[in-house]
Amino acid sequence: MATSKEFKNFVLEQLNLLDEINSRPMMGGYLFYYRGVLFGGLYGDRFLVKKVEETLKYQLQEEIPYSGAKPMYLVDELDHKELIKQIVLDTYEGLIKTLK
């Protein structure tokens, strides 16, 4: 299922507490980057972030973005900008640890 531009724009609006967010279209969805690091994306009508230890505290549900992919975490509290900001920041912190 392809992601609508309206949903992409809505999620980007919810991410506006963060600077340096970029999106890139990919296979009917969108990939999201924070400070140049891929942290998640939109897959159909789902906003998913990569699994890292730093986000375990949020008890997010695991979802498979597409067949054959690694599980990711579903961010479904899309009306809570501050929570989304913290999830993205924690995901980013976990990811940059693995890049060092």
Helices and strands as residue ranges (DSSP letters): H 5-14, E 21-26, E 29-34, E 37-43, E 46-49, G 53-58, E 62-63, E 72-74, H 81-99
